[in-house]
């Protein structure tokens, strides 16, 4: 895993981000402050797809069992599916 950059906070909106990458993916991680609370903004740099995660969603990821997390990481179950959205 590679982390590039040193994102620093700005007054509003989205902070400059860091890029987390490996041989399989590169994702820009930023803090979004434009809503009612801070949330993570994750952008897949290969496709441009963006997802926002709030504290509850992040905590849910932390508490996933390894088996469930492994199912989510399997690209053939959703990402490579012709019927997937986006």
PDB file of N, CA, C and O in Angstrom:
ATOM      1  N   UNK A   1       0.846  -1.168   0.000  1.00  0.00           N
ATOM      2  CA  UNK A   1       0.000   0.000   0.000  1.00  0.00           C
ATOM      3  C   UNK A   1       0.888   1.226   0.000  1.00  0.00           C
ATOM      4  O   UNK A   1       1.914   1.263   0.679  1.00  0.00           O
ATOM      5  N   UNK A   2       0.488   2.230  -0.766  1.00  0.00           N
ATOM      6  CA  UNK A   2       1.226   3.470  -0.873  1.00  0.00           C
ATOM      7  C   UNK A   2       0.318   4.616  -0.488  1.00  0.00           C
ATOM      8  O   UNK A   2      -0.849   4.645  -0.879  1.00  0.00           O
ATOM      9  N   UNK A   3       0.844   5.570   0.280  1.00  0.00           N
ATOM     10  CA  UNK A   3       0.114   6.793   0.595  1.00  0.00           C
ATOM     11  C   UNK A   3       0.933   7.942   0.057  1.00  0.00           C
ATOM     12  O   UNK A   3       2.114   8.073   0.378  1.00  0.00           O
ATOM     13  N   UNK A   4       0.299   8.796  -0.779  1.00  0.00           N
ATOM     14  CA  UNK A   4       0.975   9.921  -1.397  1.00  0.00           C
ATOM     15  C   UNK A   4       0.310  11.201  -0.939  1.00  0.00           C
ATOM     16  O   UNK A   4      -0.916  11.264  -0.851  1.00  0.00           O
ATOM     17  N   UNK A   5       1.096  12.223  -0.645  1.00  0.00           N
ATOM     18  CA  UNK A   5       0.549  13.518  -0.278  1.00  0.00           C
ATOM     19  C   UNK A   5       0.444  13.668   1.218  1.00  0.00           C
ATOM     20  O   UNK A   5       0.652  12.726   1.982  1.00  0.00           O
ATOM     21  N   UNK A   6       0.119  14.872   1.610  1.00  0.00           N
ATOM     22  CA  UNK A   6      -0.083  15.185   3.024  1.00  0.00           C
ATOM     23  C   UNK A   6      -1.211  16.179   3.092  1.00  0.00           C
ATOM     24  O   UNK A   6      -0.989  17.373   3.292  1.00  0.00           O
ATOM     25  N   UNK A   7      -2.416  15.692   2.927  1.00  0.00           N
ATOM     26  CA  UNK A   7      -3.577  16.567   2.883  1.00  0.00           C
ATOM     27  C   UNK A   7      -3.666  17.458   4.104  1.00  0.00           C
ATOM     28  O   UNK A   7      -3.527  16.996   5.237  1.00  0.00           O
ATOM     29  N   UNK A   8      -3.898  18.734   3.867  1.00  0.00           N
ATOM     30  CA  UNK A   8      -4.076  19.661   4.974  1.00  0.00           C
ATOM     31  C   UNK A   8      -5.483  20.221   4.899  1.00  0.00           C
ATOM     32  O   UNK A   8      -6.056  20.348   3.817  1.00  0.00           O
ATOM     33  N   UNK A   9      -6.024  20.548   6.029  1.00  0.00           N
ATOM     34  CA  UNK A   9      -7.401  21.006   6.116  1.00  0.00           C
ATOM     35  C   UNK A   9      -7.534  22.419   5.581  1.00  0.00           C
ATOM     36  O   UNK A   9      -6.654  23.252   5.795  1.00  0.00           O
ATOM     37  N   UNK A  10      -8.642  22.698   4.877  1.00  0.00           N
ATOM     38  CA  UNK A  10      -8.969  24.076   4.545  1.00  0.00           C
ATOM     39  C   UNK A  10     -10.270  24.448   5.239  1.00  0.00           C
ATOM     40  O   UNK A  10     -10.906  23.594   5.858  1.00  0.00           O
ATOM     41  N   UNK A  11     -10.668  25.686   5.145  1.00  0.00           N
ATOM     42  CA  UNK A  11     -11.762  26.214   5.973  1.00  0.00           C
ATOM     43  C   UNK A  11     -13.110  25.546   5.730  1.00  0.00           C
ATOM     44  O   UNK A  11     -13.846  25.318   6.690  1.00  0.00           O
ATOM     45  N   UNK A  12     -13.457  25.228   4.514  1.00  0.00           N
ATOM     46  CA  UNK A  12     -14.763  24.636   4.251  1.00  0.00           C
ATOM     47  C   UNK A  12     -14.681  23.667   3.101  1.00  0.00           C
ATOM     48  O   UNK A  12     -13.621  23.502   2.497  1.00  0.00           O
ATOM     49  N   UNK A  13     -15.784  23.026   2.793  1.00  0.00           N
ATOM     50  CA  UNK A  13     -15.819  22.111   1.663  1.00  0.00           C
ATOM     51  C   UNK A  13     -14.953  20.906   1.866  1.00  0.00           C
ATOM     52  O   UNK A  13     -15.019  20.257   2.910  1.00  0.00           O
ATOM     53  N   UNK A  14     -14.138  20.595   0.880  1.00  0.00           N
ATOM     54  CA  UNK A  14     -13.326  19.386   0.896  1.00  0.00           C
ATOM     55  C   UNK A  14     -11.861  19.727   1.087  1.00  0.00           C
ATOM     56  O   UNK A  14     -11.338  20.628   0.431  1.00  0.00           O
ATOM     57  N   UNK A  15     -11.203  19.021   1.972  1.00  0.00           N
ATOM     58  CA  UNK A  15      -9.765  19.193   2.206  1.00  0.00           C
ATOM     59  C   UNK A  15      -8.991  18.538   1.075  1.00  0.00           C
ATOM     60  O   UNK A  15      -9.468  17.585   0.460  1.00  0.00           O
ATOM     61  N   UNK A  16      -7.784  19.052   0.797  1.00  0.00           N
ATOM     62  CA  UNK A  16      -6.932  18.334  -0.161  1.00  0.00           C
ATOM     63  C   UNK A  16      -6.701  16.917   0.343  1.00  0.00           C
ATOM     64  O   UNK A  16      -6.607  16.696   1.550  1.00  0.00           O
ATOM     65  N   UNK A  17      -6.609  15.958  -0.566  1.00  0.00           N
ATOM     66  CA  UNK A  17      -6.578  14.566  -0.142  1.00  0.00           C
ATOM     67  C   UNK A  17      -5.249  13.881  -0.272  1.00  0.00           C
ATOM     68  O   UNK A  17      -4.294  14.412  -0.839  1.00  0.00           O
ATOM     69  N   UNK A  18      -5.215  12.700   0.263  1.00  0.00           N
ATOM     70  CA  UNK A  18      -4.094  11.790   0.115  1.00  0.00           C
ATOM     71  C   UNK A  18      -4.527  10.678  -0.830  1.00  0.00           C
ATOM     72  O   UNK A  18      -5.711  10.354  -0.929  1.00  0.00           O
ATOM     73  N   UNK A  19      -3.553  10.103  -1.519  1.00  0.00           N
ATOM     74  CA  UNK A  19      -3.842   8.989  -2.417  1.00  0.00           C
ATOM     75  C   UNK A  19      -3.312   7.719  -1.774  1.00  0.00           C
ATOM     76  O   UNK A  19      -2.136   7.622  -1.425  1.00  0.00           O
ATOM     77  N   UNK A  20      -4.204   6.747  -1.625  1.00  0.00           N
ATOM     78  CA  UNK A  20      -3.845   5.432  -1.114  1.00  0.00           C
ATOM     79  C   UNK A  20      -3.854   4.500  -2.314  1.00  0.00           C
ATOM     80  O   UNK A  20      -4.864   4.381  -3.007  1.00  0.00           O
ATOM     81  N   UNK A  21      -2.731   3.841  -2.558  1.00  0.00           N
ATOM     82  CA  UNK A  21      -2.651   3.017  -3.747  1.00  0.00           C
ATOM     83  C   UNK A  21      -1.906   1.719  -3.532  1.00  0.00           C
ATOM     84  O   UNK A  21      -1.105   1.572  -2.609  1.00  0.00           O
ATOM     85  N   UNK A  22      -2.194   0.791  -4.411  1.00  0.00           N
ATOM     86  CA  UNK A  22      -1.488  -0.486  -4.478  1.00  0.00           C
ATOM     87  C   UNK A  22      -1.431  -0.886  -5.943  1.00  0.00           C
ATOM     88  O   UNK A  22      -1.813  -0.111  -6.820  1.00  0.00           O
ATOM     89  N   UNK A  23      -0.956  -2.097  -6.208  1.00  0.00           N
ATOM     90  CA  UNK A  23      -0.941  -2.551  -7.598  1.00  0.00           C
ATOM     91  C   UNK A  23      -2.342  -2.809  -8.140  1.00  0.00           C
ATOM     92  O   UNK A  23      -2.509  -3.003  -9.344  1.00  0.00           O
ATOM     93  N   UNK A  24      -3.362  -2.814  -7.259  1.00  0.00           N
ATOM     94  CA  UNK A  24      -4.726  -3.122  -7.661  1.00  0.00           C
ATOM     95  C   UNK A  24      -5.643  -1.909  -7.737  1.00  0.00           C
ATOM     96  O   UNK A  24      -6.642  -1.950  -8.455  1.00  0.00           O
ATOM     97  N   UNK A  25      -5.338  -0.830  -7.020  1.00  0.00           N
ATOM     98  CA  UNK A  25      -6.261   0.303  -6.965  1.00  0.00           C
ATOM     99  C   UNK A  25      -5.544   1.558  -6.493  1.00  0.00           C
ATOM    100  O   UNK A  25      -4.520   1.485  -5.814  1.00  0.00           O
ATOM    101  N   UNK A  26      -6.100   2.719  -6.863  1.00  0.00           N
ATOM    102  CA  UNK A  26      -5.669   4.000  -6.327  1.00  0.00           C
ATOM    103  C   UNK A  26      -6.914   4.791  -5.982  1.00  0.00           C
ATOM    104  O   UNK A  26      -7.798   4.986  -6.816  1.00  0.00           O
ATOM    105  N   UNK A  27      -6.971   5.245  -4.731  1.00  0.00           N
ATOM    106  CA  UNK A  27      -8.133   5.962  -4.233  1.00  0.00           C
ATOM    107  C   UNK A  27      -7.665   7.241  -3.554  1.00  0.00           C
ATOM    108  O   UNK A  27      -6.748   7.218  -2.733  1.00  0.00           O
ATOM    109  N   UNK A  28      -8.302   8.360  -3.901  1.00  0.00           N
ATOM    110  CA  UNK A  28      -8.031   9.612  -3.204  1.00  0.00           C
ATOM    111  C   UNK A  28      -8.986   9.702  -2.023  1.00  0.00           C
ATOM    112  O   UNK A  28     -10.193   9.517  -2.174  1.00  0.00           O
ATOM    113  N   UNK A  29      -8.437   9.987  -0.845  1.00  0.00           N
ATOM    114  CA  UNK A  29      -9.211  10.076   0.388  1.00  0.00           C
ATOM    115  C   UNK A  29      -9.162  11.520   0.867  1.00  0.00           C
ATOM    116  O   UNK A  29      -8.089  12.067   1.119  1.00  0.00           O
ATOM    117  N   UNK A  30     -10.341  12.133   0.990  1.00  0.00           N
ATOM    118  CA  UNK A  30     -10.431  13.511   1.465  1.00  0.00           C
ATOM    119  C   UNK A  30     -11.520  13.617   2.519  1.00  0.00           C
ATOM    120  O   UNK A  30     -12.397  12.758   2.608  1.00  0.00           O
ATOM    121  N   UNK A  31     -11.458  14.675   3.315  1.00  0.00           N
ATOM    122  CA  UNK A  31     -12.519  14.986   4.263  1.00  0.00           C
ATOM    123  C   UNK A  31     -13.468  15.976   3.617  1.00  0.00           C
ATOM    124  O   UNK A  31     -13.034  16.997   3.084  1.00  0.00           O
ATOM    125  N   UNK A  32     -14.761  15.682   3.660  1.00  0.00           N
ATOM    126  CA  UNK A  32     -15.789  16.575   3.132  1.00  0.00           C
ATOM    127  C   UNK A  32     -16.506  17.221   4.308  1.00  0.00           C
ATOM    128  O   UNK A  32     -17.067  16.534   5.161  1.00  0.00           O
ATOM    129  N   UNK A  33     -16.481  18.549   4.342  1.00  0.00           N
ATOM    130  CA  UNK A  33     -17.100  19.297   5.431  1.00  0.00           C
ATOM    131  C   UNK A  33     -18.306  20.102   4.960  1.00  0.00           C
ATOM    132  O   UNK A  33     -18.785  20.970   5.691  1.00  0.00           O
ATOM    133  N   UNK A  34     -18.802  19.836   3.764  1.00  0.00           N
ATOM    134  CA  UNK A  34     -19.882  20.652   3.201  1.00  0.00           C
ATOM    135  C   UNK A  34     -21.263  20.307   3.757  1.00  0.00           C
ATOM    136  O   UNK A  34     -22.198  21.087   3.576  1.00  0.00           O
ATOM    137  N   UNK A  35     -21.418  19.185   4.416  1.00  0.00           N
ATOM    138  CA  UNK A  35     -22.716  18.779   4.963  1.00  0.00           C
ATOM    139  C   UNK A  35     -22.848  19.139   6.427  1.00  0.00           C
ATOM    140  O   UNK A  35     -22.182  20.051   6.919  1.00  0.00           O
ATOM    141  N   UNK A  36     -23.714  18.415   7.119  1.00  0.00           N
ATOM    142  CA  UNK A  36     -23.942  18.662   8.545  1.00  0.00           C
ATOM    143  C   UNK A  36     -22.810  18.159   9.422  1.00  0.00           C
ATOM    144  O   UNK A  36     -22.662  18.611  10.557  1.00  0.00           O
ATOM    145  N   UNK A  37     -22.020  17.245   8.921  1.00  0.00           N
ATOM    146  CA  UNK A  37     -20.903  16.698   9.683  1.00  0.00           C
ATOM    147  C   UNK A  37     -19.798  16.285   8.732  1.00  0.00           C
ATOM    148  O   UNK A  37     -19.998  16.222   7.519  1.00  0.00           O
ATOM    149  N   UNK A  38     -18.644  16.006   9.285  1.00  0.00           N
ATOM    150  CA  UNK A  38     -17.510  15.580   8.464  1.00  0.00           C
ATOM    151  C   UNK A  38     -17.748  14.153   7.990  1.00  0.00           C
ATOM    152  O   UNK A  38     -18.215  13.305   8.752  1.00  0.00           O
ATOM    153  N   UNK A  39     -17.427  13.896   6.738  1.00  0.00           N
ATOM    154  CA  UNK A  39     -17.484  12.541   6.201  1.00  0.00           C
ATOM    155  C   UNK A  39     -16.302  12.353   5.266  1.00  0.00           C
ATOM    156  O   UNK A  39     -15.705  13.322   4.797  1.00  0.00           O
ATOM    157  N   UNK A  40     -15.978  11.118   5.006  1.00  0.00           N
ATOM    158  CA  UNK A  40     -14.900  10.821   4.065  1.00  0.00           C
ATOM    159  C   UNK A  40     -15.432  10.831   2.645  1.00  0.00           C
ATOM    160  O   UNK A  40     -16.522  10.329   2.373  1.00  0.00           O
ATOM    161  N   UNK A  41     -14.656  11.403   1.751  1.00  0.00           N
ATOM    162  CA  UNK A  41     -14.956  11.352   0.322  1.00  0.00           C
ATOM    163  C   UNK A  41     -13.890  10.457  -0.289  1.00  0.00           C
ATOM    164  O   UNK A  41     -12.697  10.748  -0.198  1.00  0.00           O
ATOM    165  N   UNK A  42     -14.317   9.379  -0.904  1.00  0.00           N
ATOM    166  CA  UNK A  42     -13.412   8.411  -1.519  1.00  0.00           C
ATOM    167  C   UNK A  42     -13.630   8.446  -3.024  1.00  0.00           C
ATOM    168  O   UNK A  42     -14.759   8.310  -3.496  1.00  0.00           O
ATOM    169  N   UNK A  43     -12.552   8.629  -3.777  1.00  0.00           N
ATOM    170  CA  UNK A  43     -12.661   8.663  -5.242  1.00  0.00           C
ATOM    171  C   UNK A  43     -11.737   7.627  -5.853  1.00  0.00           C
ATOM    172  O   UNK A  43     -10.526   7.641  -5.631  1.00  0.00           O
ATOM    173  N   UNK A  44     -12.329   6.726  -6.627  1.00  0.00           N
ATOM    174  CA  UNK A  44     -11.567   5.744  -7.395  1.00  0.00           C
ATOM    175  C   UNK A  44     -10.914   6.499  -8.549  1.00  0.00           C
ATOM    176  O   UNK A  44     -11.612   6.968  -9.447  1.00  0.00           O
ATOM    177  N   UNK A  45      -9.602   6.622  -8.540  1.00  0.00           N
ATOM    178  CA  UNK A  45      -8.916   7.422  -9.550  1.00  0.00           C
ATOM    179  C   UNK A  45      -8.938   6.783 -10.936  1.00  0.00           C
ATOM    180  O   UNK A  45      -8.732   7.472 -11.936  1.00  0.00           O
ATOM    181  N   UNK A  46      -9.179   5.504 -11.006  1.00  0.00           N
ATOM    182  CA  UNK A  46      -9.263   4.830 -12.310  1.00  0.00           C
ATOM    183  C   UNK A  46     -10.571   5.160 -13.017  1.00  0.00           C
ATOM    184  O   UNK A  46     -10.581   5.408 -14.223  1.00  0.00           O
ATOM    185  N   UNK A  47     -11.684   5.165 -12.267  1.00  0.00           N
ATOM    186  CA  UNK A  47     -12.997   5.354 -12.890  1.00  0.00           C
ATOM    187  C   UNK A  47     -13.627   6.706 -12.595  1.00  0.00           C
ATOM    188  O   UNK A  47     -14.550   7.118 -13.299  1.00  0.00           O
ATOM    189  N   UNK A  48     -13.150   7.404 -11.569  1.00  0.00           N
ATOM    190  CA  UNK A  48     -13.764   8.664 -11.174  1.00  0.00           C
ATOM    191  C   UNK A  48     -14.979   8.494 -10.275  1.00  0.00           C
ATOM    192  O   UNK A  48     -15.600   9.478  -9.876  1.00  0.00           O
ATOM    193  N   UNK A  49     -15.316   7.266  -9.960  1.00  0.00           N
ATOM    194  CA  UNK A  49     -16.474   7.003  -9.093  1.00  0.00           C
ATOM    195  C   UNK A  49     -16.199   7.506  -7.676  1.00  0.00           C
ATOM    196  O   UNK A  49     -15.108   7.312  -7.141  1.00  0.00           O
ATOM    197  N   UNK A  50     -17.201   8.156  -7.072  1.00  0.00           N
ATOM    198  CA  UNK A  50     -17.045   8.763  -5.742  1.00  0.00           C
ATOM    199  C   UNK A  50     -18.061   8.168  -4.779  1.00  0.00           C
ATOM    200  O   UNK A  50     -19.203   7.898  -5.149  1.00  0.00           O
ATOM    201  N   UNK A  51     -17.626   7.967  -3.534  1.00  0.00           N
ATOM    202  CA  UNK A  51     -18.501   7.489  -2.464  1.00  0.00           C
ATOM    203  C   UNK A  51     -18.187   8.306  -1.222  1.00  0.00           C
ATOM    204  O   UNK A  51     -17.022   8.571  -0.925  1.00  0.00           O
ATOM    205  N   UNK A  52     -19.230   8.705  -0.495  1.00  0.00           N
ATOM    206  CA  UNK A  52     -19.076   9.405   0.772  1.00  0.00           C
ATOM    207  C   UNK A  52     -19.423   8.442   1.901  1.00  0.00           C
ATOM    208  O   UNK A  52     -20.400   7.699   1.805  1.00  0.00           O
ATOM    209  N   UNK A  53     -18.626   8.451   2.974  1.00  0.00           N
ATOM    210  CA  UNK A  53     -18.878   7.594   4.131  1.00  0.00           C
ATOM    211  C   UNK A  53     -18.915   8.449   5.389  1.00  0.00           C
ATOM    212  O   UNK A  53     -17.987   9.208   5.666  1.00  0.00           O
ATOM    213  N   UNK A  54     -20.007   8.315   6.154  1.00  0.00           N
ATOM    214  CA  UNK A  54     -20.104   9.022   7.429  1.00  0.00           C
ATOM    215  C   UNK A  54     -19.587   8.125   8.549  1.00  0.00           C
ATOM    216  O   UNK A  54     -19.154   6.999   8.302  1.00  0.00           O
ATOM    217  N   UNK A  55     -19.634   8.629   9.777  1.00  0.00           N
ATOM    218  CA  UNK A  55     -19.064   7.892  10.918  1.00  0.00           C
ATOM    219  C   UNK A  55     -19.727   6.535  11.120  1.00  0.00           C
ATOM    220  O   UNK A  55     -19.039   5.557  11.415  1.00  0.00           O
ATOM    221  N   UNK A  56     -21.040   6.452  10.970  1.00  0.00           N
ATOM    222  CA  UNK A  56     -21.731   5.179  11.164  1.00  0.00           C
ATOM    223  C   UNK A  56     -21.304   4.151  10.118  1.00  0.00           C
ATOM    224  O   UNK A  56     -21.093   2.981  10.440  1.00  0.00           O
ATOM    225  N   UNK A  57     -21.178   4.588   8.877  1.00  0.00           N
ATOM    226  CA  UNK A  57     -20.747   3.671   7.818  1.00  0.00           C
ATOM    227  C   UNK A  57     -19.304   3.205   8.043  1.00  0.00           C
ATOM    228  O   UNK A  57     -18.981   2.043   7.799  1.00  0.00           O
ATOM    229  N   UNK A  58     -18.449   4.103   8.504  1.00  0.00           N
ATOM    230  CA  UNK A  58     -17.065   3.718   8.800  1.00  0.00           C
ATOM    231  C   UNK A  58     -17.003   2.729   9.952  1.00  0.00           C
ATOM    232  O   UNK A  58     -16.252   1.755   9.903  1.00  0.00           O
ATOM    233  N   UNK A  59     -17.795   2.981  10.992  1.00  0.00           N
ATOM    234  CA  UNK A  59     -17.816   2.048  12.126  1.00  0.00           C
ATOM    235  C   UNK A  59     -18.316   0.679  11.698  1.00  0.00           C
ATOM    236  O   UNK A  59     -17.820  -0.342  12.174  1.00  0.00           O
ATOM    237  N   UNK A  60     -19.289   0.652  10.807  1.00  0.00           N
ATOM    238  CA  UNK A  60     -19.808  -0.622  10.302  1.00  0.00           C
ATOM    239  C   UNK A  60     -18.712  -1.413   9.600  1.00  0.00           C
ATOM    240  O   UNK A  60     -18.621  -2.628   9.771  1.00  0.00           O
ATOM    241  N   UNK A  61     -17.883  -0.740   8.817  1.00  0.00           N
ATOM    242  CA  UNK A  61     -16.773  -1.414   8.142  1.00  0.00           C
ATOM    243  C   UNK A  61     -15.808  -2.007   9.163  1.00  0.00           C
ATOM    244  O   UNK A  61     -15.329  -3.129   8.998  1.00  0.00           O
ATOM    245  N   UNK A  62     -15.528  -1.246  10.219  1.00  0.00           N
ATOM    246  CA  UNK A  62     -14.611  -1.719  11.257  1.00  0.00           C
ATOM    247  C   UNK A  62     -15.127  -3.003  11.906  1.00  0.00           C
ATOM    248  O   UNK A  62     -14.344  -3.896  12.229  1.00  0.00           O
ATOM    249  N   UNK A  63     -16.443  -3.096  12.096  1.00  0.00           N
ATOM    250  CA  UNK A  63     -17.033  -4.246  12.784  1.00  0.00           C
ATOM    251  C   UNK A  63     -17.379  -5.422  11.877  1.00  0.00           C
ATOM    252  O   UNK A  63     -17.841  -6.449  12.373  1.00  0.00           O
ATOM    253  N   UNK A  64     -17.169  -5.309  10.560  1.00  0.00           N
ATOM    254  CA  UNK A  64     -17.447  -6.438   9.665  1.00  0.00           C
ATOM    255  C   UNK A  64     -16.560  -7.632  10.012  1.00  0.00           C
ATOM    256  O   UNK A  64     -15.386  -7.475  10.348  1.00  0.00           O
ATOM    257  N   UNK A  65     -17.136  -8.816   9.924  1.00  0.00           N
ATOM    258  CA  UNK A  65     -16.315 -10.024  10.079  1.00  0.00           C
ATOM    259  C   UNK A  65     -15.398 -10.136   8.861  1.00  0.00           C
ATOM    260  O   UNK A  65     -15.688  -9.579   7.802  1.00  0.00           O
ATOM    261  N   UNK A  66     -14.306 -10.852   9.020  1.00  0.00           N
ATOM    262  CA  UNK A  66     -13.374 -11.029   7.905  1.00  0.00           C
ATOM    263  C   UNK A  66     -14.058 -11.672   6.703  1.00  0.00           C
ATOM    264  O   UNK A  66     -13.797 -11.296   5.560  1.00  0.00           O
ATOM    265  N   UNK A  67     -14.932 -12.640   6.963  1.00  0.00           N
ATOM    266  CA  UNK A  67     -15.637 -13.305   5.873  1.00  0.00           C
ATOM    267  C   UNK A  67     -16.513 -12.355   5.076  1.00  0.00           C
ATOM    268  O   UNK A  67     -16.537 -12.410   3.846  1.00  0.00           O
ATOM    269  N   UNK A  68     -17.233 -11.482   5.775  1.00  0.00           N
ATOM    270  CA  UNK A  68     -18.108 -10.528   5.096  1.00  0.00           C
ATOM    271  C   UNK A  68     -17.272  -9.502   4.325  1.00  0.00           C
ATOM    272  O   UNK A  68     -17.617  -9.146   3.198  1.00  0.00           O
ATOM    273  N   UNK A  69     -16.195  -9.033   4.915  1.00  0.00           N
ATOM    274  CA  UNK A  69     -15.319  -8.080   4.233  1.00  0.00           C
ATOM    275  C   UNK A  69     -14.723  -8.709   2.978  1.00  0.00           C
ATOM    276  O   UNK A  69     -14.636  -8.055   1.939  1.00  0.00           O
ATOM    277  N   UNK A  70     -14.313  -9.969   3.066  1.00  0.00           N
ATOM    278  CA  UNK A  70     -13.767 -10.651   1.888  1.00  0.00           C
ATOM    279  C   UNK A  70     -14.790 -10.746   0.767  1.00  0.00           C
ATOM    280  O   UNK A  70     -14.430 -10.629  -0.404  1.00  0.00           O
ATOM    281  N   UNK A  71     -16.073 -10.958   1.106  1.00  0.00           N
ATOM    282  CA  UNK A  71     -17.119 -10.975   0.085  1.00  0.00           C
ATOM    283  C   UNK A  71     -17.230  -9.614  -0.603  1.00  0.00           C
ATOM    284  O   UNK A  71     -17.398  -9.542  -1.821  1.00  0.00           O
ATOM    285  N   UNK A  72     -17.137  -8.543   0.175  1.00  0.00           N
ATOM    286  CA  UNK A  72     -17.217  -7.197  -0.395  1.00  0.00           C
ATOM    287  C   UNK A  72     -16.017  -6.888  -1.295  1.00  0.00           C
ATOM    288  O   UNK A  72     -16.142  -6.128  -2.254  1.00  0.00           O
ATOM    289  N   UNK A  73     -14.870  -7.469  -0.990  1.00  0.00           N
ATOM    290  CA  UNK A  73     -13.656  -7.205  -1.758  1.00  0.00           C
ATOM    291  C   UNK A  73     -13.577  -8.004  -3.051  1.00  0.00           C
ATOM    292  O   UNK A  73     -12.704  -7.734  -3.875  1.00  0.00           O
ATOM    293  N   UNK A  74     -14.449  -8.967  -3.252  1.00  0.00           N
ATOM    294  CA  UNK A  74     -14.436  -9.806  -4.452  1.00  0.00           C
ATOM    295  C   UNK A  74     -14.993  -9.004  -5.634  1.00  0.00           C
ATOM    296  O   UNK A  74     -16.202  -8.776  -5.695  1.00  0.00           O
ATOM    297  N   UNK A  75     -14.135  -8.569  -6.580  1.00  0.00           N
ATOM    298  CA  UNK A  75     -14.619  -7.736  -7.684  1.00  0.00           C
ATOM    299  C   UNK A  75     -15.591  -8.456  -8.618  1.00  0.00           C
ATOM    300  O   UNK A  75     -16.364  -7.802  -9.318  1.00  0.00           O
ATOM    301  N   UNK A  76     -15.566  -9.776  -8.642  1.00  0.00           N
ATOM    302  CA  UNK A  76     -16.471 -10.500  -9.532  1.00  0.00           C
ATOM    303  C   UNK A  76     -17.912 -10.471  -9.037  1.00  0.00           C
ATOM    304  O   UNK A  76     -18.834 -10.739  -9.808  1.00  0.00           O
ATOM    305  N   UNK A  77     -18.121 -10.146  -7.748  1.00  0.00           N
ATOM    306  CA  UNK A  77     -19.485 -10.141  -7.224  1.00  0.00           C
ATOM    307  C   UNK A  77     -20.249  -8.877  -7.604  1.00  0.00           C
ATOM    308  O   UNK A  77     -21.480  -8.894  -7.625  1.00  0.00           O
ATOM    309  N   UNK A  78     -19.550  -7.773  -7.908  1.00  0.00           N
ATOM    310  CA  UNK A  78     -20.262  -6.539  -8.244  1.00  0.00           C
ATOM    311  C   UNK A  78     -19.525  -5.698  -9.282  1.00  0.00           C
ATOM    312  O   UNK A  78     -20.116  -5.293 -10.283  1.00  0.00           O
ATOM    313  N   UNK A  79     -18.257  -5.436  -9.056  1.00  0.00           N
ATOM    314  CA  UNK A  79     -17.518  -4.486  -9.891  1.00  0.00           C
ATOM    315  C   UNK A  79     -17.428  -4.937 -11.340  1.00  0.00           C
ATOM    316  O   UNK A  79     -17.525  -4.109 -12.246  1.00  0.00           O
ATOM    317  N   UNK A  80     -17.246  -6.220 -11.577  1.00  0.00           N
ATOM    318  CA  UNK A  80     -17.108  -6.719 -12.934  1.00  0.00           C
ATOM    319  C   UNK A  80     -18.419  -7.236 -13.500  1.00  0.00           C
ATOM    320  O   UNK A  80     -18.440  -7.829 -14.578  1.00  0.00           O
ATOM    321  N   UNK A  81     -19.513  -7.016 -12.778  1.00  0.00           N
ATOM    322  CA  UNK A  81     -20.832  -7.462 -13.201  1.00  0.00           C
ATOM    323  C   UNK A  81     -21.387  -6.470 -14.224  1.00  0.00           C
ATOM    324  O   UNK A  81     -21.383  -5.264 -13.976  1.00  0.00           O
ATOM    325  N   UNK A  82     -21.858  -6.955 -15.355  1.00  0.00           N
ATOM    326  CA  UNK A  82     -22.412  -6.068 -16.392  1.00  0.00           C
ATOM    327  C   UNK A  82     -23.640  -5.304 -15.924  1.00  0.00           C
ATOM    328  O   UNK A  82     -23.970  -4.264 -16.493  1.00  0.00           O
ATOM    329  N   UNK A  83     -24.326  -5.804 -14.893  1.00  0.00           N
ATOM    330  CA  UNK A  83     -25.540  -5.156 -14.414  1.00  0.00           C
ATOM    331  C   UNK A  83     -25.279  -4.145 -13.307  1.00  0.00           C
ATOM    332  O   UNK A  83     -26.228  -3.542 -12.806  1.00  0.00           O
ATOM    333  N   UNK A  84     -24.011  -3.938 -12.903  1.00  0.00           N
ATOM    334  CA  UNK A  84     -23.720  -3.019 -11.802  1.00  0.00           C
ATOM    335  C   UNK A  84     -23.927  -1.577 -12.244  1.00  0.00           C
ATOM    336  O   UNK A  84     -23.675  -1.221 -13.395  1.00  0.00           O
ATOM    337  N   UNK A  85     -24.395  -0.746 -11.295  1.00  0.00           N
ATOM    338  CA  UNK A  85     -24.656   0.667 -11.579  1.00  0.00           C
ATOM    339  C   UNK A  85     -23.345   1.434 -11.608  1.00  0.00           C
ATOM    340  O   UNK A  85     -22.424   1.137 -10.848  1.00  0.00           O
ATOM    341  N   UNK A  86     -23.266   2.437 -12.505  1.00  0.00           N
ATOM    342  CA  UNK A  86     -22.143   3.365 -12.545  1.00  0.00           C
ATOM    343  C   UNK A  86     -20.986   2.804 -13.219  1.00  0.00           C
ATOM    344  O   UNK A  86     -19.956   3.468 -13.334  1.00  0.00           O
TER     345      UNK A  86
END
